[in-house]
């Protein structure tokens, strides 16, 4: 069967497509390896997708920054103590993880009321957050499933009693439609002499990626 003819790139004369060299000028017949180009393109695309999946939380400008407050004293030097940890955020900060924005609006301490007090030697710490869903799908926020907290490195559980006296604010639970927001509080009961409260929020409970917020009491 007669070989298909192509033009030599060096002398522009016709040669067989499968010829290794041009019989006229001796130049090598370089073949285009389209399959190799396709494999390289697939690898590059996979790397881009993998890089997108490994996004870390980033600090962004908070729309609530002017209204944010922190009743707990925070020493700026304490931030350096967390330099060996993952990126952390503080009261007034807004963190973005993919298409979810989380603002740590406020953190405050309370000794409760006449009929609702923490155990002797403890206090209530209330954290207020606002979550903005910029994704295309509805997300679920659960104060129990989506958040975990540590006080001075000890795990601490959500305290309903800590939130009773804040009946004007919602507990941070609910579904958030695409493009919508949810604002609410989470409360914890901790020792009165606590030094550091670390609150971790996981936007997707099936993922290991989380946003870490820290409050100090110095």
Secondary structure, DSSP 8 states (H G I E B T S, - for coil): ----EEE-TTT--EEETT-SB-TTT--B-----HHHHHHHHHHHHHHHHHHHHT---EEE--TTGGG-EE-S---TTHHHHTTTSS-EE-TT-EEEETTEEEEEEEEEEE--BTTB---TTEEEEEEEEEEEE-SSS-EEE-TTTTEEEEETTEEE-B-HHHHHT-TTS-BS-EEE-TT-EEEEEEEEEEETT--EEEEEE-SSTTS---EEEEEE--
